Amino acid sequence: MRTGFCFFYRKKIVYFVAVQPTIMRKLWLFIRKMFRQYVSPVFLLLLLLSTVLWYITKLSYTYTAEIPVNVRIGENHFRVRCVAEGTGSRLFAHRFFLHKDLVLDVDDVQLTPSLRDKNAYVINPFSLQNAISVRNGDIHIISVGELPEIILSDEER
């Protein structure tokens, strides 16, 4: 008797590590019997189809969400949490699939010298918000979260 975690592929049992296969097989047979006896496969297919269509229609509405934006200014790389407004599909795509760094030039944002460190600069949040909004035309940036101080080399200034 083999021990292991199993899953079913084309009505064959494929084993991995951790659970008794006879228990899993009995459980699988019980589930298949119950579904065939009480639930039609056509019903399950239509239920899945209706769920997908419902989700797609909900993504067309306008939502407000907090999304992370990776920003690179010169040699400085940091993540900013932004509150954005847009359609659900655009926010979903930006949050889960579009993880590219937003490369900004020093001239794109307003920098003021830091009071703590003479080589550090503080980024104006409104100028960063406008720079991010211009680069992401499909979503509207409402506000920008906390920003770190950045250190620029002599060539970047």
C-alpha positions in Angstrom: 0.0 0.0 0.0 1.4 3.4 -1.0 1.1 6.4 1.2 0.7 9.8 -0.2 -1.5 12.6 -1.3 -3.3 11.8 -4.5 -5.2 13.6 -7.1 -7.1 12.3 -10.1 -6.0 12.8 -13.7 -8.1 11.3 -16.5 -9.7 8.8 -14.0 -6.3 7.6 -12.8 -4.9 8.2 -9.4 -1.6 10.1 -9.2 0.2 9.8 -5.8 2.2 12.3 -3.8 3.3 12.4 -0.2 1.1 12.4 2.9 -2.4 10.7 2.9 -3.5 7.1 2.6 -4.7 6.5 -1.0 -7.6 4.3 -0.1 -9.2 7.0 2.0 -8.8 9.5 -0.8 -10.1 7.0 -3.3 -13.2 6.3 -1.2 -13.8 10.0 -0.7 -13.5 10.7 -4.4 -15.9 7.8 -5.2 -18.4 9.1 -2.7 -18.2 12.6 -4.1 -18.6 11.4 -7.7 -21.6 9.2 -6.7 -23.3 12.0 -4.9 -22.8 14.5 -7.7 -24.1 12.1 -10.3 -27.1 11.2 -8.2 -28.2 14.6 -7.1 -26.6 17.2 -9.4 -26.6 17.2 -13.2 -23.3 18.0 -14.9 -25.1 20.4 -17.2 -26.4 22.3 -14.1 -22.8 22.6 -12.8 -21.6 23.8 -16.2 -24.3 26.4 -16.4 -23.7 27.5 -12.8 -20.0 28.0 -13.6 -20.8 29.9 -16.7 -23.3 32.2 -14.9 -20.7 32.9 -12.2 -18.1 33.9 -14.7 -20.5 36.1 -16.6 -21.6 37.8 -13.3 -18.0 38.5 -12.4 -17.3 40.0 -15.8 -20.3 42.3 -15.6 -19.2 43.4 -12.1 -15.8 44.3 -13.4 -17.3 46.9 -15.7 -18.4 49.1 -12.7 -16.3 52.0 -11.3 -14.5 51.2 -8.1 -12.0 52.9 -5.7 -9.2 50.8 -4.5 -5.7 51.0 -2.9 -3.1 49.7 -5.3 0.7 49.5 -5.0 2.8 51.4 -7.5 6.6 50.7 -7.9 8.4 53.9 -8.7 12.0 54.4 -9.8 13.5 57.9 -9.7 17.2 57.7 -10.8 18.8 55.0 -8.7 16.0 55.1 -6.0 13.4 52.4 -6.1 10.4 52.4 -3.7 6.8 51.3 -3.5 4.0 53.8 -3.0 0.4 52.9 -2.0 -2.0 54.9 -4.0 -5.8 55.3 -3.8 -7.0 54.9 -7.4 -10.4 55.1 -9.1 -11.3 53.2 -12.3 -13.2 50.3 -13.8 -12.9 47.0 -12.0 -11.1 45.3 -14.9 -8.4 48.0 -15.1 -7.8 48.0 -11.3 -7.7 44.2 -11.3 -5.2 44.2 -14.2 -3.0 46.9 -12.6 -3.0 45.3 -9.2 -2.2 41.7 -10.3 -0.6 41.8 -13.7 1.0 45.2 -14.3 3.9 45.2 -11.9 6.3 47.1 -14.0 8.4 49.9 -12.4 7.2 53.4 -13.2 10.4 55.1 -14.3 10.3 58.8 -13.6 12.9 61.5 -14.3 14.0 63.9 -11.6 12.4 66.7 -13.6 9.0 64.9 -13.5 8.6 65.5 -9.7 9.2 68.5 -7.4 12.0 67.8 -4.9 12.8 69.9 -1.8 16.0 69.4 0.2 15.5 67.4 3.4 16.0 68.9 6.8 17.6 65.8 8.2 20.2 64.9 5.5 21.9 67.3 3.2 22.0 64.7 0.3 18.4 63.6 0.7 15.4 65.1 -1.0 11.6 65.0 -0.1 9.2 64.3 -3.0 6.2 66.6 -3.3 3.2 64.2 -3.1 1.0 66.2 -5.5 3.7 66.2 -8.2 4.2 62.4 -7.8 0.4 61.9 -8.0 0.3 63.9 -11.2 3.2 62.0 -12.7 1.7 58.6 -11.9 -1.7 59.7 -13.2 -0.2 60.9 -16.5 1.6 57.5 -17.0 -1.5 55.5 -16.1 -4.2 57.0 -18.2 -6.7 54.2 -17.6 -7.0 54.8 -13.9 -7.3 58.0 -11.9 -5.0 58.4 -8.9 -6.9 60.1 -6.1 -4.1 60.2 -3.4 -0.6 59.0 -2.8 0.6 57.3 0.4 3.6 57.9 2.5 6.8 58.8 0.5 10.4 58.1 1.5 13.2 60.5 1.2 15.5 59.9 -1.8 19.2 60.4 -2.2 20.4 61.7 -5.5 23.9 61.6 -6.9 25.6 64.8 -8.3 24.8 63.7 -11.9 21.1 63.2 -11.2 20.6 66.7 -9.6 
